[in-house]
């Protein structure tokens, strides 16, 4: 226990240094491990927002292009779909 200067009374202060060390180690572990936990679908994003039809990385036979203009309807490829809301 925490003895001060050879006297017989206990130290009444909490030593937080070991707790801070453990928290920093846990923070570093989580920062290193978190990027490896990200899973999902890789999406090709258009480089030029003015005309995404010209991007060859997106415009493939297996690609599904969804466009949502301001009027609320949406397009799958070149076909217009009407919103139900």
LINZI-V149426 format. One record per residue. RES is the residue in three letters. PHI is phi in whole degrees, 0 to 359 (* if undefined). Layout:
res=RES phi=PHI
res=RES phi=PHI
This chain:
res=UNK phi=*
res=UNK phi=278
res=UNK phi=260
res=UNK phi=252
res=UNK phi=55
res=UNK phi=85
res=UNK phi=280
res=UNK phi=267
res=UNK phi=268
res=UNK phi=277
res=UNK phi=283
res=UNK phi=263
res=UNK phi=263
res=UNK phi=271
res=UNK phi=270
res=UNK phi=267
res=UNK phi=299
res=UNK phi=297
res=UNK phi=294
res=UNK phi=296
res=UNK phi=299
res=UNK phi=295
res=UNK phi=295
res=UNK phi=294
res=UNK phi=296
res=UNK phi=297
res=UNK phi=298
res=UNK phi=295
res=UNK phi=299
res=UNK phi=295
res=UNK phi=293
res=UNK phi=281
res=UNK phi=279
res=UNK phi=303
res=UNK phi=298
res=UNK phi=282
res=UNK phi=273
res=UNK phi=285
res=UNK phi=231
res=UNK phi=159
res=UNK phi=260
res=UNK phi=281
res=UNK phi=243
res=UNK phi=275
res=UNK phi=261
res=UNK phi=299
res=UNK phi=280
res=UNK phi=241
res=UNK phi=285
res=UNK phi=288
res=UNK phi=215
res=UNK phi=287
res=UNK phi=293
res=UNK phi=275
res=UNK phi=284
res=UNK phi=287
res=UNK phi=290
res=UNK phi=264
res=UNK phi=277
res=UNK phi=242
res=UNK phi=295
res=UNK phi=273
res=UNK phi=278
res=UNK phi=246
res=UNK phi=256
res=UNK phi=244
res=UNK phi=241
res=UNK phi=234
res=UNK phi=282
res=UNK phi=289
res=UNK phi=284
res=UNK phi=100
res=UNK phi=282
res=UNK phi=223
res=UNK phi=237
res=UNK phi=253
res=UNK phi=69
res=UNK phi=258
res=UNK phi=270
res=UNK phi=278
res=UNK phi=243
res=UNK phi=267
res=UNK phi=289
res=UNK phi=270
res=UNK phi=263
